[in-house]
Amino acid sequence: MVNVLITAAEWRTLNYKPLYLLLADQFIDRIEAGMFPQGSYLPGVREIMKSYGVSMATVRSALEILKDKGYVEAVAGSGVVVIYERREEDEVPPEEVFDVKKDINHLFDFRIIIETEALRDSFERIDAKSLVKSYDAVKPGSADEINEVDAQMHDEIHSKCQNPYTLRTLSEIMKRIELYRQLNFRAISPDVRCVYKTIGQIVESIADGDVDAAVDFLKLHIDETRRSLIDFLDKSGGSLKE
């Protein structure tokens, strides 16, 4: 059954799952929601690879999980067919199938994995001196200046990444996240001091050539962005407004 309630406390307990587990979760949610009814076929392996920007091994591992859990089975010469039979208690009203909090959590889980991969790929090409200069010029309490450095940092990561599959997947994720940014969640301001500190830790790690530390702080920074969305939803009664 699709969970329609996810609290801010629950997302904090999420682990950084391997990509194949996140992919399996995506298909399980869609199968249980009736988007892939019993007897229908999942997209082909190569189509899934192209859609999600993942490797064949990742797709096959995700499909193995679906098979082991009894959601699908392979049909020689035809593909992967859904064998999961929805029960009456699984039925969810159409308006509840799409859950904003769950979508946000999935987006940010994927973003953590993909953007940290982009950081590892681009690390040696990032203009660390320019980032340090911009960060050092920021007044700690200035949200506008902090946001400018934040944008510069992410642009360095994205523009210097040379893996086309990572970039394509990250682009699709960021487009989805941007839809939420266009809504009024920014009415609840994030903790500017916290954001300033974390960006500084990322910039410092890049300048020091410590890719592992930079990746860890980037994960923390992405979670801070997720928190601003989830906290806003909690405070606004669980809905985003146009």
Residue pairs with C-beta under 8 A, 6 or more apart in sequence:
1 32
1 89
1 90
1 92
2 29
2 32
2 33
2 92
2 96
2 97
2 99
2 102
3 99
3 102
4 92
4 96
4 99
4 102
5 101
5 238
6 99
6 101
6 102
6 105
7 234
8 227
8 230
8 231
8 234
11 101
11 105
11 226
11 230
14 105
14 109
16 109
16 112
16 113
16 219
17 25
17 109
19 54
19 58
19 113
20 54
20 57
20 58
20 59
20 61
20 62
20 65
21 62
21 65
22 106
22 109
22 110
22 113
23 48
23 52
23 54
23 58
23 59
23 62
24 61
24 62
24 63
24 65
24 66
25 106
26 106
27 36
27 42
27 62
27 66
27 71
28 66
28 69
28 71
29 102
30 36
31 66
31 71
31 72
31 82
31 84
32 84
32 86
32 90
33 92
33 97
34 86
34 92
34 97
35 97
36 42
36 82
37 82
37 86
38 82
38 83
38 84
38 85
38 86
39 81
39 82
40 81
40 82
41 78
41 79
41 80
41 81
41 82
42 48
42 63
42 72
42 79
42 80
42 81
42 82
43 51
44 79
45 56
45 59
45 60
45 63
46 56
48 54
48 59
49 55
49 56
49 58
49 59
52 59
52 169
53 114
53 165
53 166
53 168
53 169
53 172
54 165
54 169
63 72
63 74
63 80
66 72
66 80
67 73
67 74
70 83
70 84
71 82
71 83
71 84
72 80
72 81
72 82
72 83
72 84
73 80
73 81
73 83
74 80
74 81
75 81
100 233
100 238
100 239
100 240
101 230
101 233
101 238
103 176
104 180
104 226
104 229
104 230
104 233
105 226
105 230
107 173
107 176
107 177
108 177
108 222
108 223
108 225
108 226
110 169
110 173
111 170
111 173
111 174
111 177
111 222
112 219
112 222
112 223
114 166
114 169
114 170
114 173
115 154
115 157
115 170
115 218
115 222
116 215
116 218
116 219
117 163
117 166
118 157
118 158
118 161
118 163
118 166
118 167
118 170
119 157
119 161
119 211
119 214
119 215
119 218
120 211
120 215
121 161
121 162
121 163
121 166
122 156
122 157
122 158
122 159
122 160
122 161
122 162
123 206
123 211
123 214
125 160
125 162
126 156
126 157
126 160
126 206
127 156
128 203
128 206
128 207
129 207
130 152
130 156
131 149
131 152
131 153
131 156
131 203
131 206
131 207
132 203
132 204
132 207
134 148
134 149
134 152
135 149
135 199
135 200
135 203
137 145
138 145
138 146
138 148
138 149
138 196
139 145
140 192
140 193
140 196
141 192
141 193
142 192
143 189
143 192
146 192
146 195
146 196
146 199
149 199
149 203
150 195
150 199
153 199
153 202
153 203
157 218
158 167
158 170
161 167
161 170
180 229
180 240
183 240
183 241
183 242
184 240
184 241
185 228
185 229
185 232
185 233
185 240
186 228
187 232
188 228
188 231
188 232
188 235
188 236
190 224
190 225
190 227
190 228
191 224
194 224
195 221
195 224
198 217
198 220
198 221
198 224
199 221
201 213
201 217
201 220
202 214
202 217
202 218
202 221
205 211
205 213
205 214
205 217
206 214
232 240
233 239
233 240
